[in-house]
Amino acid sequence: MRCLALGCLLAMGMAGSAAVFKQPATAGNQMLLPQMPLHDPYILAYAPTKTYYLYTSNVPSLTQMRRIGTMVYASQDLKHWTVPKVVFTVLEGFWAEQGGWALEVHAYKGRFYLLTTLHNDKKTLPQELPLGHETYMRGTIIAVSDSPDGPFVPMKSDGPIPPANFMTVDGTLYVDRAGKPWMVYAHEWLQVTDGKMEAVPLKDDLTAAAGDPISLFKASDAPWINEQALPTTAGARYVTDGPELYRTKDGHLLMLWSSYEQLNDKVPGSHYLQTVARSESGELKGPWVQLAPLVRQDSGHGMLFRTFDGQLMMVLHRPFRGARGKLYEMRDGGDHLEVVRERWDLDGDNR
């Protein structure tokens, strides 16, 4: 989740951006992807009921719930979706009451765990360099439920799972080959200039961190990022967003992530994209090699899932502002991922 330029409010949460969306016309209880506000979408395929759950930030005009939180759409066919319902809200007095970005829900040891990023702009944090803007407490929490339908209850109330003095975003759950859980997250360029991917070990019950973070890679490691990665009057910034880990059929460990690139000198501004990296060791510690981007077109924050007939799919949002969900068939290439095709028959829009 990111504003496109420093001229917009970097602290803008989804509640603010959601105000531009109007209640769409629906056929009964059904919606189509072009009608559905979807920033940072995440799909959980729940086999017992053959239901796809599509999680995103709460949009008050759709749910009538005027709080930061998470809503979910549901579908049996990836095309027709129910009107969303709220499955998590941030209660008054919590350590942070802003944000609600980058939703994920994972099945783990018989329960369901929601990860979402919150922030509190009144609790300032130090910066590595004076970048000309404020940094403040931001990070990912974990909430738990016995059902993918929620409700989800936070497991930790005094701060995020990553270190509270780090400004972080977009935490994802990863369980390594030894069965040890980790949270992988983006350490914000707002605080460190060159955004990083980091990981912190978790307690087995996911209630808190179980050790110190490790660094995985920097945004500037990507060879396609140039000096115009995110141009500002203060110089270039390098952004890390939206990590998700995937173990391939051949045992390679890949990480989906997103950033910005400058297309060329004639196209002003920055452009969001979906890319991927590969661990040379096959383990979280890396070292990580940056592969070619998967999707451009102001697209990103992609997440993988499998359909009930076994097809590997990716969901992402496009464009960055006024985002809608886009679905892609993917191929597991063993040591890389390939886009097979965009499913325009499902997302209903070829923008």
C-alpha positions in Angstrom: 0.0 0.0 0.0 1.6 3.3 -1.0 0.8 6.8 -2.2 2.2 7.4 -5.7 4.1 10.5 -4.9 5.2 12.5 -1.9 2.8 15.2 -2.9 -0.1 12.9 -1.6 -0.6 12.0 2.0 1.8 9.2 2.8 -0.3 8.5 5.9 -3.5 8.0 3.9 -5.4 4.9 5.0 -8.0 3.0 3.1 -10.8 4.6 5.0 -9.9 7.9 3.3 -9.5 6.5 -0.2 -12.6 4.4 0.2 -14.8 7.5 0.2 -14.5 7.8 -3.6 -16.3 4.5 -4.1 -20.0 4.3 -4.5 -22.3 1.4 -3.7 -22.3 -0.6 -7.0 -25.4 -2.1 -8.6 -25.5 -5.8 -7.9 -27.6 -8.7 -9.2 -29.1 -10.0 -6.0 -26.2 -10.7 -3.7 -23.6 -10.9 -6.4 -20.8 -8.6 -7.5 -18.2 -8.8 -10.3 -14.6 -7.8 -9.9 -14.8 -4.5 -11.9 -17.4 -3.4 -9.3 -15.3 -4.3 -6.2 -12.8 -1.9 -4.6 -9.7 -4.1 -4.1 -6.4 -2.7 -2.8 -3.9 -5.4 -1.7 -6.3 -8.3 -2.4 -5.7 -11.7 -0.9 -7.6 -14.9 -1.8 -7.9 -17.9 0.5 -9.2 -21.1 -1.2 -11.2 -23.0 1.5 -11.5 -26.6 0.4 -14.1 -27.8 2.9 -16.8 -25.6 1.4 -15.1 -24.9 -2.0 -15.3 -21.2 -1.3 -12.9 -18.5 -2.3 -12.5 -15.8 0.3 -11.2 -12.5 -1.1 -10.0 -10.2 1.7 -9.3 -6.5 1.5 -9.5 -3.3 3.5 -12.9 -2.3 4.8 -14.8 0.1 2.5 -17.5 1.9 4.6 -19.8 2.6 1.7 -20.1 -1.1 1.0 -20.3 -2.4 4.6 -21.8 0.6 6.5 -19.1 0.0 9.1 -17.2 3.2 9.8 -14.1 1.8 11.3 -10.7 0.7 10.0 -10.8 -3.1 9.5 -11.1 -6.0 7.1 -13.9 -7.1 4.8 -14.3 -10.2 2.8 -16.1 -11.2 -0.4 -16.9 -14.9 -1.1 -17.3 -16.8 -4.4 -17.7 -20.3 -5.7 -16.4 -19.6 -9.2 -14.0 -16.6 -8.9 -16.4 -14.5 -11.0 -19.5 -13.9 -9.0 -18.9 -12.6 -5.5 -21.1 -11.9 -2.5 -21.5 -8.3 -1.2 -18.7 -8.0 1.4 -19.0 -8.3 5.1 -16.7 -7.1 7.9 -14.6 -9.8 9.7 -12.3 -7.5 11.7 -12.3 -4.0 13.1 -9.8 -2.0 15.1 -11.4 -1.1 18.4 -11.0 2.3 20.0 -8.0 2.6 22.2 -5.9 0.0 20.3 -2.2 1.0 19.8 -3.1 2.1 16.3 -6.4 3.1 14.7 -5.2 3.9 11.1 -4.3 1.9 8.1 -5.8 -1.5 7.8 -3.7 -2.4 4.7 -2.3 -5.6 3.2 -4.8 -8.2 4.4 -3.9 -11.9 4.4 -5.6 -14.9 6.1 -3.7 -18.1 6.6 -4.8 -21.5 7.8 -2.3 -22.7 10.5 -2.7 -25.5 13.0 -6.5 -25.7 12.7 -7.2 -22.0 13.1 -7.2 -18.9 10.8 -4.8 -16.0 11.2 -5.4 -12.6 9.7 -2.4 -10.3 9.1 -2.9 -6.6 8.5 -0.8 -3.4 8.7 -1.8 -0.6 11.1 -0.2 2.7 12.0 -0.3 5.5 14.5 0.9 8.8 13.2 1.1 10.3 16.7 3.9 8.0 17.8 6.9 9.2 15.8 10.0 7.1 15.0 13.6 8.0 14.1 14.9 8.0 10.5 18.2 6.8 9.2 18.5 10.0 7.2 16.6 13.3 7.4 14.1 12.6 4.5 11.9 15.6 4.9 8.8 13.8 6.2 7.7 12.2 9.5 8.0 8.5 10.3 5.8 6.9 12.9 4.7 3.6 14.4 3.5 1.2 11.7 3.6 -2.5 11.5 1.6 -5.8 11.0 -0.6 -7.4 13.6 -1.9 -10.9 13.7 -5.6 -11.7 14.7 -7.1 -15.2 15.0 -10.4 -16.8 14.3 -11.8 -20.4 14.2 -13.4 -19.6 10.8 -12.3 -17.8 7.6 -15.6 -15.9 8.0 -14.2 -14.4 11.3 -14.6 -12.5 13.5 -10.8 -12.1 14.1 -9.4 -11.1 17.4 -5.9 -9.5 17.8 -3.4 -11.7 19.6 -1.2 -8.8 20.7 -2.5 -5.5 21.9 0.6 -3.3 22.7 2.1 -3.0 19.2 2.9 -4.8 15.9 4.8 -8.1 15.6 8.0 -6.6 14.0 10.1 -4.4 16.2 8.0 -1.3 17.3 10.8 1.1 16.5 10.8 -0.1 12.9 8.4 1.4 10.4 7.2 -1.7 8.5 4.4 -2.8 6.3 2.8 -5.8 4.5 3.7 -8.7 6.8 3.2 -12.2 5.5 3.3 -15.6 7.2 5.9 -18.1 6.1 6.5 -21.6 7.6 9.9 -22.9 6.7 10.8 -26.5 5.9 11.6 -27.2 9.6 8.0 -26.1 10.5 9.2 -22.8 12.1 6.9 -19.8 11.5 8.2 -16.4 10.4 6.8 -13.0 9.5 8.3 -11.6 6.4 7.7 -7.8 6.0 8.9 -4.7 4.2 11.0 -2.2 6.2 9.7 1.1 4.9 11.8 3.2 2.6 10.2 6.1 4.6 12.5 5.2 7.5 15.5 3.6 5.8 15.6 5.2 2.3 16.5 2.0 0.5 13.5 -0.3 1.4 14.3 -3.7 2.8 12.7 -7.1 3.0 13.2 -8.6 6.5 11.9 -11.5 8.5 11.3 -12.1 12.2 10.9 -15.6 13.8 7.6 -16.1 15.5 6.5 -18.1 18.5 4.9 -21.4 17.5 1.4 -20.0 18.5 2.1 -16.8 16.5 1.4 -14.5 19.5 4.7 -12.6 19.3 8.2 -12.5 17.8 10.6 -15.2 19.0 13.9 -13.5 18.1 15.6 -10.7 16.3 14.9 -9.9 12.6 17.1 -10.9 9.8 17.7 -8.9 6.6 16.9 -10.6 3.3 17.5 -8.0 0.5 17.2 -4.3 -0.4 14.9 -2.8 -3.1 17.9 -1.4 -4.9 19.2 -5.0 -5.4 16.7 -5.3 -8.3 18.6 -4.6 -11.5 15.6 -3.0 -13.3 15.3 -0.3 -10.6 17.2 2.8 -11.7 18.0 6.2 -10.1 14.4 7.3 -10.8 12.8 4.5 -8.6 10.6 7.0 -6.8 11.8 10.5 -7.8 11.4 13.3 -5.2 13.0 16.6 -4.6 15.1 14.9 -1.9 16.5 12.2 -4.3 15.6 8.6 -5.3 13.7 6.3 -2.9 13.6 2.5 -3.3 10.4 0.8 -2.2 9.7 -2.7 -1.0 6.0 -3.8 -0.9 3.8 -6.9 -0.6 6.1 -10.0 0.1 4.7 -13.5 -0.3 6.7 -16.7 -0.2 6.1 -19.7 -2.5 7.8 -23.1 -2.6 8.0 -24.4 -6.2 7.4 -27.9 -7.4 11.2 -28.3 -7.6 11.8 -27.0 -4.1 13.0 -23.5 -4.9 11.9 -20.7 -2.7 10.5 -17.6 -4.4 9.2 -14.3 -3.1 6.6 -12.2 -4.8 7.1 -8.5 -4.1 6.3 -5.1 -5.6 8.0 -1.8 -6.2 8.2 1.1 -8.7 10.1 1.7 -11.9 10.5 4.6 -14.3 9.4 3.4 -17.7 11.4 5.9 -19.7 12.4 9.6 -19.7 9.2 10.5 -21.6 6.9 9.0 -19.0 6.8 11.2 -15.9 6.4 9.7 -12.4 6.7 6.2 -11.0 5.0 3.0 -12.0 4.0 0.1 -9.8 4.9 -3.4 -10.8 4.8 -7.0 -9.7 8.1 -8.8 -9.5 9.7 -11.9 -8.0 13.0 -13.0 -6.3 14.6 -16.5 -5.8 16.6 -17.7 -2.8 19.8 -19.4 -4.0 19.9 -21.6 -0.9 16.3 -22.5 -1.0 16.0 -21.1 2.5 14.6 -17.8 3.9 18.1 -16.4 4.7 19.0 -16.4 0.9 21.0 -15.0 -0.7 18.2 -13.7 -2.9 18.5 -13.2 -6.7 16.1 -10.7 -8.3 14.3 -12.0 -11.4 12.5 -10.1 -14.1 9.2 -8.4 -13.3 6.0 -10.5 -13.9 3.4 -7.8 -14.5 3.8 -4.0 -15.1 0.9 -1.7 -16.1 0.7 0.0 -12.7 0.0 -3.4 -11.1 1.2 -5.1 -7.9 0.8 -6.6 -4.5 0.2 -10.0 -6.0 -0.6 -13.1 -4.1 -0.8 -16.7 -5.2 -3.4 -19.4 -4.6 -4.6 -22.6 -6.3 -8.1 -23.2 -7.6 -10.0 -26.3 -6.5 -9.0 -28.0 -9.7 -5.3 -27.3 -9.0 -4.6 -24.3 -11.3 -2.0 -21.9 -9.8 -3.4 -18.3 -9.9 -2.2 -14.9 -8.9 -4.5 -12.0 -7.8 -3.2 -8.4 -7.8 -4.5 -4.9 -8.0 -4.5 -2.5 -10.9 -4.4 0.4 -11.2 -2.8 1.7 -8.0 -5.5 4.3 -7.5 -9.1 3.2 -7.7 -7.7 -0.4 -7.6 -9.6 -3.4 -8.9 -8.7 -7.1 -8.7 -7.0 -8.8 -11.7 -6.6 -12.6 -12.0 -3.8 -14.4 -13.8 -3.2 -18.0 -14.6 0.4 -18.8 -13.6 2.9 -21.6 -14.3 5.3 -23.0 -11.8 8.5 -23.2 -13.8 10.5 -25.0 -11.1 13.0 -22.2 -10.4 10.7 -19.3 -11.6 7.1 -18.3 -12.2 5.5 -17.5 -15.5 2.3 -15.6 -16.4 0.2 -17.8 -18.7 -2.6 -15.4 -19.3 -4.8 -12.8 -17.6 -8.3 -14.1 -16.9 -10.3 -11.3 -18.5 -13.3 -13.7 -18.5 -13.2 -13.4 -14.7 -12.0 -9.9 -14.0 -14.2 -8.5 -16.8 -11.8 -5.6 -17.7 -8.7 -5.6 -19.9 -7.2 -2.3 -18.5 
